[in-house]
C-alpha cells in the first residue's frame, strides 16, 4: 500500500514538470528544387544542395530523373536541347535544443583537428585581426558554451544588416566593415570560433522569415562540442545554441562560397537559375520553456523626456544553459534596441537593462502612465507600469547610461589590433594597427606607452611603432579610466647567436686522422650546418642552448706538410633570418719518416 501511494505521489510531481516544459515542436514541409538547362551535349550534374537527414531533420527525397544520393545528388542526363532535373522532398524538422548541461573551462580548449577547424579562403581564421578579437572575447568568458554565446552576441550586436553587400567576403573584411547579410554574420562567427580551436561548419539552408511570411535561403553555423555533437548558431535570427523547427539543412560547408551545383559537359550549356520552393504542410506542438522574469525600474515616477533604466532579471530554472531572446514589447518609448539575448546558466539569475524613452506630450503635463511588458521567445512575460508628468524628477540619458555602466561594467568600445607579423626577434621594430569603434561620438585616448587623443569620433585607426621587448597591450582611456584593453600575444624570441670559442687540435702528424673539435656557445636551440671551408666538408648538427662540442673528422693526407690557415663556418637559418659564425685557425701537419711518407703517398693515391 505504501509503495502504491509513493508511486502515485511521484506521478503527481512528475506530470506538472513535464507539462511546464514542452520542447517538442514539429514542422513538416515540402521542398522542391529544380533547374532547367539548354544543352548541346550530355551533362553530368552534382547537386550539393538538398535536404539532409540529421538528428532533428528527416528527409524523403524523390528525384527526376532517378539518381543516386550520397554527398551529392548525381544526375546523368544524356538528352540534348531543353532538359531539366528536379527533386521533391518531404522534410520533417523538430525543435533543436541540445540541452548543454555541463561546460568545459575555457582554459581547457585545444585546437580541434577536424576539416572544419582550418582556415579557408573566406573564413580566414588565421588572420591576426580575427585572432586578436577572439582572444579578447575568450578572456571575458568562463566556459566554452559562454564563450560561444559571447562570440555570437558580439557578431549580432556589431554587424549592420544590409542587402547592399551580398557577395562573399573574407571574415577579416567583415570584422573591419561590419556590414552584410546572414552569410557574412555566419562567416565572421565561424572564423572567430575556429581561431579559438572550435570545429565550426557553414550551413546553407532554408528558414522561415516572419518578415517575408515564407521560407528564404539562409545561412547559419554549427559548432562541435565534446559530448554534445554539433550545436547550431543562427546569429541573424538570434538563436544561439538552439534552433526552431523552421530551419531546413541543405548543405554543410567548410567555406561560405562553396559551389551548390557542378556541371560536367563537352559542349556549351546554359543552366537556368536553381529554383527552390518550400511549402508548410503541418505544424505540430508549441515550444514552452519556463523562465522567471522580474522587472525593476530605476524610478517609476519621472519627468517627461526622461530616459529610465529598466532592469530585467531572468532566472533559469532549467537544468541546461540557454541563450534567451528577450523583447521589450510594450513601453511608452525605447532608446536603443528592443532585443537582448542574455546567457543563462542552469539554476542561476542574470540581469541586463533596457532604456525607456519617455515622450514629451502636452496632454501628459499633469500626469500619465504607461504599461511596460517584457516577453521572451517562448511566451514568458513580466509587466509593470511607469508614471510621468512635468512635476516628477528627470533622468537624463547620460545619467541613465552611467547607472547602467556602474552595474554592468561593460566597455563602450569595440577595440582590436593586429601586428604586421606573428613573431619578432627581441628589439626588432613592430608595427601595431588598432581599430576603434564606438556607438556614439565621444572623446577618448588610445595608448601604448604614449597616448593619442581623439575628439568627438566613433571610429578611428591608430598605428604604433615600437621596439619589441615583451608582449604589447594597447588600451583605450576615457576620462583617464581604462575602458578596454587588448594584449597581442605575438611570439617574442631571441635571435639565435652562435660564437665559436675554441678549435682543437691545431697539430697532427701527416697521415693521421684529423679530429677537429669545435667549442660553440649558443643562446637558443636550432639546426645548423658546420662547414670546413676549402675541404668541402659539411656536417648537419643540432645546436643546443649553452655549450656545444662538435667533432669533424678528415684525413690529414688532404693537406700539405706545414702550417696552414683554415676556416670553419657555422651556418644557421630560420623564420625571417639567415646568419653565420666564422672562425680562422692555424693547422700544422707534422713531417713523418721517409719510408712512412712513401707508404702514405701510395695510400693517398688510393684515397
BAROGU-527612 format. One record per residue (C-alpha): residue in three letters; chain; x, y, z. Coordinates in pm, whole numbers, plus 50000, padded with zeros to 5 digits. Layout:
N
REC   rest   kette      px      py      pz
REC    Ala       A       X       Y       Z
...
//
This chain:
607
REC   rest   kette      px      py      pz
REC    Unk       A   50000   50000   50000
REC    Unk       A   50278   50246   50093
REC    Unk       A   50457   50163   49767
REC    Unk       A   50142   50241   49567
REC    Unk       A   50097   50575   49742
REC    Unk       A   50463   50665   49675
REC    Unk       A   50428   50588   49304
REC    Unk       A   50109   50799   49293
REC    Unk       A   50284   51094   49462
REC    Unk       A   50577   51068   49222
REC    Unk       A   50330   51068   48936
REC    Unk       A   50173   51388   49070
REC    Unk       A   50516   51553   49095
REC    Unk       A   50645   51447   48753
REC    Unk       A   50340   51533   48545
REC    Unk       A   50330   51909   48620
REC    Unk       A   50703   51936   48542
REC    Unk       A   50653   51764   48208
REC    Unk       A   50364   51996   48126
REC    Unk       A   50564   52303   48228
REC    Unk       A   50845   52228   47985
REC    Unk       A   50730   52129   47638
REC    Unk       A   51007   52136   47383
REC    Unk       A   50855   51912   47116
REC    Unk       A   50766   52117   46810
REC    Unk       A   50746   51960   46465
REC    Unk       A   50720   52129   46126
REC    Unk       A   50654   51930   45809
REC    Unk       A   50738   52091   45475
REC    Unk       A   50760   52002   45109
REC    Unk       A   51079   52124   44942
REC    Unk       A   51114   52130   44562
REC    Unk       A   51447   52202   44392
REC    Unk       A   51466   52222   44013
REC    Unk       A   51672   52354   43725
REC    Unk       A   51614   52396   43351
REC    Unk       A   51912   52371   43117
REC    Unk       A   51969   52434   42747
REC    Unk       A   52236   52187   42641
REC    Unk       A   52422   52083   42327
REC    Unk       A   52570   51773   42489
REC    Unk       A   52509   51517   42759
REC    Unk       A   52556   51654   43112
REC    Unk       A   52676   51513   43442
REC    Unk       A   52547   51712   43739
REC    Unk       A   52645   51704   44105
REC    Unk       A   52387   51881   44321
REC    Unk       A   52519   51952   44671
REC    Unk       A   52213   52145   44789
REC    Unk       A   51936   51912   44910
REC    Unk       A   51754   51832   45238
REC    Unk       A   51976   51626   45470
REC    Unk       A   51899   51364   45731
REC    Unk       A   52018   51476   46076
REC    Unk       A   51929   51404   46438
REC    Unk       A   51647   51664   46417
REC    Unk       A   51563   51652   46045
REC    Unk       A   51439   51367   45827
REC    Unk       A   51401   51394   45451
REC    Unk       A   51238   51160   45199
REC    Unk       A   51360   51254   44851
REC    Unk       A   51228   51163   44505
REC    Unk       A   51435   51273   44205
REC    Unk       A   51357   51308   43835
REC    Unk       A   51547   51163   43658
REC    Unk       A   51620   50891   43913
REC    Unk       A   51963   50942   44064
REC    Unk       A   52197   50831   44338
REC    Unk       A   52220   51026   44665
REC    Unk       A   52542   51041   44866
REC    Unk       A   52741   51358   44942
REC    Unk       A   52574   51496   44631
REC    Unk       A   52278   51402   44414
REC    Unk       A   52423   51280   44084
REC    Unk       A   52226   51328   43761
REC    Unk       A   52346   51180   43430
REC    Unk       A   52139   51343   43154
REC    Unk       A   52207   51210   42802
REC    Unk       A   51944   51422   42626
REC    Unk       A   52014   51745   42439
REC    Unk       A   51814   52062   42395
REC    Unk       A   51581   52174   42675
REC    Unk       A   51639   51941   42971
REC    Unk       A   51572   51964   43343
REC    Unk       A   51603   51790   43675
REC    Unk       A   51407   51823   43994
REC    Unk       A   51372   51672   44336
REC    Unk       A   51077   51668   44572
REC    Unk       A   51134   51610   44940
REC    Unk       A   50905   51575   45236
REC    Unk       A   51101   51716   45529
REC    Unk       A   51021   51684   45899
REC    Unk       A   51203   51909   46145
REC    Unk       A   51188   51921   46524
REC    Unk       A   51290   52195   46766
REC    Unk       A   51666   52161   46814
REC    Unk       A   51782   52219   47171
REC    Unk       A   52094   52011   47254
REC    Unk       A   52040   52086   47629
REC    Unk       A   52402   52150   47723
REC    Unk       A   52413   52077   48096
REC    Unk       A   52790   52092   48151
REC    Unk       A   53066   52305   48003
REC    Unk       A   53443   52288   47983
REC    Unk       A   53656   52564   48130
REC    Unk       A   53778   52799   47861
REC    Unk       A   54141   52730   47958
REC    Unk       A   54099   52364   47862
REC    Unk       A   54027   52437   47496
REC    Unk       A   54257   52280   47239
REC    Unk       A   54256   52315   46862
REC    Unk       A   54023   52061   46701
REC    Unk       A   54178   51861   46414
REC    Unk       A   53857   51846   46212
REC    Unk       A   53843   51960   45848
REC    Unk       A   53607   52228   45981
REC    Unk       A   53882   52374   46202
REC    Unk       A   54115   52504   45932
REC    Unk       A   54116   52848   45770
REC    Unk       A   53967   52872   45420
REC    Unk       A   53957   53139   45150
REC    Unk       A   53679   53342   45312
REC    Unk       A   53686   53205   45668
REC    Unk       A   54038   53335   45732
REC    Unk       A   54057   53234   46096
REC    Unk       A   54437   53270   46086
REC    Unk       A   54414   53645   46023
REC    Unk       A   54571   53845   46306
REC    Unk       A   54266   54073   46348
REC    Unk       A   54038   53771   46383
REC    Unk       A   54273   53603   46631
REC    Unk       A   54306   53917   46844
REC    Unk       A   53928   53971   46862
REC    Unk       A   53869   53606   46950
REC    Unk       A   54130   53628   47228
REC    Unk       A   53959   53935   47371
REC    Unk       A   53621   53766   47386
REC    Unk       A   53772   53446   47523
REC    Unk       A   53918   53635   47819
REC    Unk       A   53567   53759   47907
REC    Unk       A   53427   53404   47918
REC    Unk       A   53446   53137   48187
REC    Unk       A   53336   52830   47990
REC    Unk       A   53327   52716   47629
REC    Unk       A   52947   52748   47600
REC    Unk       A   52956   53102   47742
REC    Unk       A   53237   53189   47502
REC    Unk       A   53032   53073   47203
REC    Unk       A   52738   53281   47327
REC    Unk       A   52966   53584   47360
REC    Unk       A   53105   53530   47009
REC    Unk       A   52755   53507   46865
REC    Unk       A   52627   53811   47054
REC    Unk       A   52933   54015   46956
REC    Unk       A   52867   53948   46587
REC    Unk       A   52495   54025   46617
REC    Unk       A   52547   54346   46815
REC    Unk       A   52827   54481   46596
REC    Unk       A   52702   54389   46249
REC    Unk       A   52466   54606   46042
REC    Unk       A   52230   54405   45822
REC    Unk       A   52210   54543   45469
REC    Unk       A   52134   54395   45128
REC    Unk       A   52386   54636   44976
REC    Unk       A   52654   54374   45047
REC    Unk       A   52566   54023   44934
REC    Unk       A   52887   53896   44769
REC    Unk       A   53113   53663   44973
REC    Unk       A   53380   53846   45173
REC    Unk       A   53668   53737   45395
REC    Unk       A   53591   53729   45768
REC    Unk       A   53868   53983   45830
REC    Unk       A   53699   54225   45588
REC    Unk       A   53367   54169   45761
REC    Unk       A   53522   54236   46102
REC    Unk       A   53657   54571   45982
REC    Unk       A   53348   54681   45786
REC    Unk       A   53070   54517   45992
REC    Unk       A   52807   54508   45717
REC    Unk       A   52636   54231   45525
REC    Unk       A   52368   53964   45530
REC    Unk       A   52328   53626   45701
REC    Unk       A   52621   53472   45512
REC    Unk       A   52853   53747   45642
REC    Unk       A   52727   53711   46000
REC    Unk       A   52791   53336   45978
REC    Unk       A   53133   53372   45813
REC    Unk       A   53260   53605   46086
REC    Unk       A   53123   53388   46368
REC    Unk       A   53281   53071   46226
REC    Unk       A   53617   53245   46177
REC    Unk       A   53621   53364   46539
REC    Unk       A   53523   53016   46661
REC    Unk       A   53790   52841   46450
REC    Unk       A   54052   53093   46564
REC    Unk       A   53981   52967   46917
REC    Unk       A   54008   52596   46836
REC    Unk       A   53643   52506   46772
REC    Unk       A   53543   52294   46472
REC    Unk       A   53271   52500   46302
REC    Unk       A   53085   52441   45979
REC    Unk       A   52884   52662   45743
REC    Unk       A   52522   52559   45691
REC    Unk       A   52337   52654   45374
REC    Unk       A   51965   52602   45409
REC    Unk       A   51616   52746   45432
REC    Unk       A   51448   52927   45720
REC    Unk       A   51107   53075   45776
REC    Unk       A   51113   53455   45773
REC    Unk       A   50835   53633   45958
REC    Unk       A   50915   53944   45757
REC    Unk       A   50853   53769   45424
REC    Unk       A   50596   53524   45555
REC    Unk       A   50774   53243   45371
REC    Unk       A   51086   53030   45366
REC    Unk       A   51400   53204   45234
REC    Unk       A   51752   53088   45156
REC    Unk       A   51955   53132   45472
REC    Unk       A   52290   53057   45635
REC    Unk       A   52384   52967   45991
REC    Unk       A   52662   52780   46172
REC    Unk       A   52718   52464   46372
REC    Unk       A   52996   52426   46631
REC    Unk       A   53119   52093   46763
REC    Unk       A   53121   52040   47139
REC    Unk       A   53251   51723   47302
REC    Unk       A   52970   51504   47442
REC    Unk       A   52702   51705   47257
REC    Unk       A   52799   51698   46889
REC    Unk       A   52709   51980   46652
REC    Unk       A   52543   52279   46818
REC    Unk       A   52350   52528   46596
REC    Unk       A   52412   52905   46599
REC    Unk       A   52189   53125   46385
REC    Unk       A   52336   53468   46455
REC    Unk       A   52099   53661   46229
REC    Unk       A   51785   53519   46394
REC    Unk       A   51933   53539   46745
REC    Unk       A   51915   53165   46809
REC    Unk       A   52242   53082   46985
REC    Unk       A   52284   52713   47070
REC    Unk       A   51932   52616   46964
REC    Unk       A   51717   52629   46652
REC    Unk       A   51346   52644   46584
REC    Unk       A   51179   52375   46376
REC    Unk       A   51155   52604   46071
REC    Unk       A   51518   52563   45967
REC    Unk       A   51597   52315   45688
REC    Unk       A   51958   52199   45638
REC    Unk       A   52055   52167   45270
REC    Unk       A   52435   52168   45274
REC    Unk       A   52739   52153   45506
REC    Unk       A   53041   52359   45403
REC    Unk       A   53396   52447   45506
REC    Unk       A   53372   52788   45335
REC    Unk       A   53094   53035   45265
REC    Unk       A   53148   53036   44887
REC    Unk       A   53149   52665   44805
REC    Unk       A   52956   52563   44498
REC    Unk       A   52600   52432   44534
REC    Unk       A   52599   52262   44193
REC    Unk       A   52862   52146   43944
REC    Unk       A   52821   52058   43575
REC    Unk       A   53042   51845   43351
REC    Unk       A   52981   51866   42977
REC    Unk       A   53159   51860   42639
REC    Unk       A   52969   52135   42458
REC    Unk       A   52808   52461   42565
REC    Unk       A   52525   52457   42815
REC    Unk       A   52309   52736   42955
REC    Unk       A   52186   52640   43303
REC    Unk       A   51897   52835   43444
REC    Unk       A   51871   52961   43800
REC    Unk       A   51837   52692   44063
REC    Unk       A   51477   52719   44185
REC    Unk       A   51386   52629   44542
REC    Unk       A   51026   52625   44664
REC    Unk       A   50906   52539   45013
REC    Unk       A   50554   52483   45141
REC    Unk       A   50449   52415   45501
REC    Unk       A   50234   52103   45526
REC    Unk       A   50173   52088   45901
REC    Unk       A   50294   52237   46229
REC    Unk       A   50255   52035   46547
REC    Unk       A   50316   52148   46901
REC    Unk       A   50443   52465   47062
REC    Unk       A   50769   52511   47247
REC    Unk       A   50727   52612   47610
REC    Unk       A   51038   52653   47825
REC    Unk       A   50981   52823   48163
REC    Unk       A   51192   53123   48267
REC    Unk       A   51113   53352   48556
REC    Unk       A   51126   53725   48468
REC    Unk       A   51136   54014   48719
REC    Unk       A   51136   54388   48637
REC    Unk       A   51277   54683   48830
REC    Unk       A   51254   55048   48721
REC    Unk       A   51516   55300   48834
REC    Unk       A   51219   55523   48921
REC    Unk       A   50850   55466   48846
REC    Unk       A   50765   55838   48860
REC    Unk       A   50970   56053   48622
REC    Unk       A   50957   56376   48428
REC    Unk       A   50860   56375   48062
REC    Unk       A   51164   56345   47834
REC    Unk       A   51340   56117   48080
REC    Unk       A   51548   55810   47998
REC    Unk       A   51472   55540   48252
REC    Unk       A   51684   55225   48310
REC    Unk       A   51467   54913   48324
REC    Unk       A   51646   54624   48493
REC    Unk       A   51535   54280   48376
REC    Unk       A   51631   53978   48587
REC    Unk       A   51576   53630   48449
REC    Unk       A   51613   53308   48643
REC    Unk       A   51684   52990   48453
REC    Unk       A   51506   52717   48648
REC    Unk       A   51606   52456   48390
REC    Unk       A   51899   52214   48407
REC    Unk       A   52065   52338   48087
REC    Unk       A   52241   52650   47958
REC    Unk       A   52036   52873   47734
REC    Unk       A   52068   53192   47528
REC    Unk       A   51724   53352   47551
REC    Unk       A   51594   53626   47317
REC    Unk       A   51402   53878   47529
REC    Unk       A   51196   54165   47384
REC    Unk       A   51072   54493   47524
REC    Unk       A   50729   54450   47367
REC    Unk       A   50537   54741   47518
REC    Unk       A   50662   55074   47662
REC    Unk       A   50595   55449   47632
REC    Unk       A   50914   55455   47422
REC    Unk       A   51255   55292   47392
REC    Unk       A   51608   55417   47340
REC    Unk       A   51822   55165   47152
REC    Unk       A   51741   54807   47058
REC    Unk       A   51432   54632   47194
REC    Unk       A   51602   54287   47184
REC    Unk       A   51854   54141   47430
REC    Unk       A   51988   53785   47434
REC    Unk       A   52125   53707   47782
REC    Unk       A   52331   53396   47857
REC    Unk       A   52160   53189   48128
REC    Unk       A   52338   52931   48340
REC    Unk       A   52138   52641   48488
REC    Unk       A   51959   52741   48809
REC    Unk       A   52106   53093   48811
REC    Unk       A   51988   53451   48760
REC    Unk       A   52124   53711   48521
REC    Unk       A   52032   54078   48478
REC    Unk       A   52050   54331   48197
REC    Unk       A   51895   54667   48105
REC    Unk       A   51671   54835   47854
REC    Unk       A   51644   55215   47847
REC    Unk       A   51290   55355   47831
REC    Unk       A   51242   55682   47644
REC    Unk       A   50956   55882   47797
REC    Unk       A   50778   56102   47539
REC    Unk       A   50710   56474   47578
REC    Unk       A   50331   56504   47547
REC    Unk       A   50126   56814   47627
REC    Unk       A   49834   56603   47742
REC    Unk       A   50062   56435   47998
REC    Unk       A   50193   56752   48166
REC    Unk       A   49974   56682   48469
REC    Unk       A   50032   56311   48461
REC    Unk       A   50006   55994   48251
REC    Unk       A   50105   55633   48299
REC    Unk       A   50216   55364   48062
REC    Unk       A   50236   54988   48061
REC    Unk       A   50568   54806   48024
REC    Unk       A   50574   54448   47903
REC    Unk       A   50866   54213   47856
REC    Unk       A   50824   53886   47664
REC    Unk       A   51076   53615   47578
REC    Unk       A   51093   53382   47279
REC    Unk       A   50872   53121   47449
REC    Unk       A   50591   53339   47579
REC    Unk       A   50712   53402   47936
REC    Unk       A   50617   53758   48032
REC    Unk       A   50652   54024   48301
REC    Unk       A   50475   54360   48333
REC    Unk       A   50497   54684   48530
REC    Unk       A   50383   55047   48495
REC    Unk       A   50550   55388   48496
REC    Unk       A   50403   55734   48567
REC    Unk       A   50533   56055   48410
REC    Unk       A   50448   56425   48426
REC    Unk       A   50616   56766   48439
REC    Unk       A   50632   56755   48818
REC    Unk       A   50846   56444   48873
REC    Unk       A   51231   56442   48871
REC    Unk       A   51407   56395   48537
REC    Unk       A   51663   56130   48446
REC    Unk       A   51887   56235   48159
REC    Unk       A   52033   55998   47903
REC    Unk       A   52381   56050   48049
REC    Unk       A   52256   55966   48399
REC    Unk       A   52079   55655   48269
REC    Unk       A   52393   55534   48090
REC    Unk       A   52607   55597   48399
REC    Unk       A   52363   55399   48617
REC    Unk       A   52379   55104   48377
REC    Unk       A   52756   55128   48325
REC    Unk       A   52815   55124   48702
REC    Unk       A   52624   54797   48732
REC    Unk       A   52713   54617   48409
REC    Unk       A   53076   54736   48389
REC    Unk       A   53083   54678   48015
REC    Unk       A   53310   54855   47769
REC    Unk       A   53159   55118   47540
REC    Unk       A   53409   55040   47267
REC    Unk       A   53484   54768   47017
REC    Unk       A   53861   54763   47006
REC    Unk       A   54100   54522   46836
REC    Unk       A   54451   54534   46694
REC    Unk       A   54690   54345   46471
REC    Unk       A   55066   54339   46422
REC    Unk       A   55249   54329   46090
REC    Unk       A   55392   53986   46178
REC    Unk       A   55310   53694   46406
REC    Unk       A   55653   53683   46570
REC    Unk       A   55951   53912   46629
REC    Unk       A   56307   53891   46746
REC    Unk       A   56381   54093   47053
REC    Unk       A   56443   54463   46976
REC    Unk       A   56305   54438   46623
REC    Unk       A   56058   54706   46511
REC    Unk       A   55691   54608   46544
REC    Unk       A   55402   54789   46373
REC    Unk       A   55065   54770   46551
REC    Unk       A   54742   54885   46386
REC    Unk       A   54443   54933   46617
REC    Unk       A   54078   54984   46519
REC    Unk       A   53832   55161   46749
REC    Unk       A   53453   55167   46710
REC    Unk       A   53202   55339   46936
REC    Unk       A   52824   55355   46912
REC    Unk       A   52825   55731   46955
REC    Unk       A   53075   56011   46903
REC    Unk       A   53289   56073   47209
REC    Unk       A   53637   56170   47328
REC    Unk       A   53895   55906   47416
REC    Unk       A   54264   55822   47411
REC    Unk       A   54434   55519   47259
REC    Unk       A   54758   55436   47438
REC    Unk       A   55066   55219   47406
REC    Unk       A   55334   55376   47624
REC    Unk       A   55232   55713   47477
REC    Unk       A   54871   55817   47407
REC    Unk       A   54696   55963   47105
REC    Unk       A   54387   56175   47173
REC    Unk       A   54071   56160   46960
REC    Unk       A   53787   56408   46991
REC    Unk       A   53419   56358   46910
REC    Unk       A   53452   56049   46692
REC    Unk       A   53302   55700   46675
REC    Unk       A   53561   55534   46451
REC    Unk       A   53936   55566   46414
REC    Unk       A   54250   55371   46335
REC    Unk       A   54579   55414   46519
REC    Unk       A   54929   55299   46428
REC    Unk       A   55201   55238   46686
REC    Unk       A   55565   55165   46600
REC    Unk       A   55787   55032   46878
REC    Unk       A   56081   54810   46959
REC    Unk       A   55983   54463   47072
REC    Unk       A   56083   54372   47425
REC    Unk       A   55771   54193   47555
REC    Unk       A   55400   54141   47486
REC    Unk       A   55228   54469   47396
REC    Unk       A   54890   54571   47540
REC    Unk       A   54724   54872   47373
REC    Unk       A   54430   55026   47564
REC    Unk       A   54156   55289   47545
REC    Unk       A   54123   55559   47813
REC    Unk       A   53822   55777   47874
REC    Unk       A   53844   56035   48150
REC    Unk       A   54176   55866   48240
REC    Unk       A   53991   55540   48309
REC    Unk       A   54071   55222   48115
REC    Unk       A   53765   55127   47909
REC    Unk       A   53916   54848   47700
REC    Unk       A   54249   54670   47679
REC    Unk       A   54384   54406   47444
REC    Unk       A   54710   54214   47463
REC    Unk       A   54878   54098   47144
REC    Unk       A   55012   53750   47203
REC    Unk       A   55283   53754   46941
REC    Unk       A   55597   53545   46979
REC    Unk       A   55892   53747   47103
REC    Unk       A   56202   53532   47062
REC    Unk       A   56575   53577   47094
REC    Unk       A   56755   53595   46761
REC    Unk       A   56992   53298   46755
REC    Unk       A   57355   53388   46816
REC    Unk       A   57649   53147   46789
REC    Unk       A   58009   53204   46890
REC    Unk       A   58298   52969   46806
REC    Unk       A   58500   52975   47128
REC    Unk       A   58772   52717   47055
REC    Unk       A   58903   52486   46780
REC    Unk       A   59126   52185   46864
REC    Unk       A   59362   52029   46772
REC    Unk       A   59587   52258   46571
REC    Unk       A   59867   51997   46520
REC    Unk       A   59863   51644   46377
REC    Unk       A   60114   51407   46211
REC    Unk       A   60087   51356   45839
REC    Unk       A   59872   51051   45763
REC    Unk       A   59675   51052   46088
REC    Unk       A   59301   51113   46102
REC    Unk       A   59242   51476   46180
REC    Unk       A   58976   51531   46451
REC    Unk       A   58873   51894   46474
REC    Unk       A   58689   51970   46797
REC    Unk       A   58477   52286   46793
REC    Unk       A   58351   52452   47107
REC    Unk       A   58040   52663   47039
REC    Unk       A   57815   52871   47263
REC    Unk       A   57456   52949   47161
REC    Unk       A   57163   53145   47309
REC    Unk       A   56895   52906   47173
REC    Unk       A   56826   52571   47007
REC    Unk       A   56827   52539   46626
REC    Unk       A   56963   52325   46339
REC    Unk       A   57291   52433   46175
REC    Unk       A   57548   52327   45918
REC    Unk       A   57919   52307   46008
REC    Unk       A   58142   52369   45703
REC    Unk       A   58519   52311   45682
REC    Unk       A   58598   52567   45412
REC    Unk       A   58846   52452   45148
REC    Unk       A   58782   52085   45216
REC    Unk       A   58417   52086   45105
REC    Unk       A   58324   51904   45425
REC    Unk       A   57976   51966   45573
REC    Unk       A   57803   51827   45878
REC    Unk       A   57439   51882   45984
REC    Unk       A   57404   51928   46360
REC    Unk       A   57151   52034   46623
REC    Unk       A   57284   52327   46824
REC    Unk       A   57167   52342   47186
REC    Unk       A   57146   52644   47409
REC    Unk       A   57469   52685   47606
REC    Unk       A   57796   52497   47542
REC    Unk       A   57827   52264   47240
REC    Unk       A   58115   52033   47147
REC    Unk       A   58120   51915   46784
REC    Unk       A   58379   51694   46614
REC    Unk       A   58471   51690   46244
REC    Unk       A   58687   51405   46108
REC    Unk       A   58904   51437   45796
REC    Unk       A   59221   51268   45667
REC    Unk       A   59542   51473   45705
REC    Unk       A   59650   51335   45367
REC    Unk       A   59432   51609   45213
REC    Unk       A   59683   51870   45338
REC    Unk       A   60043   51956   45261
REC    Unk       A   60301   51930   45534
REC    Unk       A   60346   52254   45717
REC    Unk       A   60129   52517   45883
REC    Unk       A   59808   52633   45712
REC    Unk       A   59539   52889   45789
REC    Unk       A   59196   52721   45767
REC    Unk       A   58838   52837   45833
REC    Unk       A   58533   52683   45999
REC    Unk       A   58187   52822   45914
REC    Unk       A   57862   52765   46109
REC    Unk       A   57552   52848   45902
REC    Unk       A   57201   52862   46051
REC    Unk       A   56868   52989   45921
REC    Unk       A   56504   53005   46027
REC    Unk       A   56197   53226   46029
REC    Unk       A   56292   53564   45881
REC    Unk       A   56667   53526   45940
REC    Unk       A   56984   53379   45795
REC    Unk       A   57313   53408   45979
REC    Unk       A   57657   53255   46026
REC    Unk       A   57958   53238   46256
REC    Unk       A   58304   53206   46107
REC    Unk       A   58646   53149   46266
REC    Unk       A   59002   53105   46131
REC    Unk       A   59259   52877   46289
REC    Unk       A   59614   52751   46223
REC    Unk       A   59655   52384   46140
REC    Unk       A   60002   52223   46146
REC    Unk       A   60072   51896   45961
REC    Unk       A   60395   51746   46102
REC    Unk       A   60653   51563   45896
REC    Unk       A   60698   51183   45927
REC    Unk       A   60985   50948   45826
REC    Unk       A   61090   50896   45463
REC    Unk       A   60970   50536   45428
REC    Unk       A   60641   50607   45601
REC    Unk       A   60586   50903   45375
REC    Unk       A   60639   50684   45066
REC    Unk       A   60378   50441   45202
REC    Unk       A   60140   50723   45277
REC    Unk       A   60192   50859   44927
REC    Unk       A   60052   50536   44777
REC    Unk       A   59766   50541   45028
REC    Unk       A   59690   50895   44919
REC    Unk       A   59665   50777   44558
REC    Unk       A   59405   50526   44666
REC    Unk       A   59217   50792   44858
//
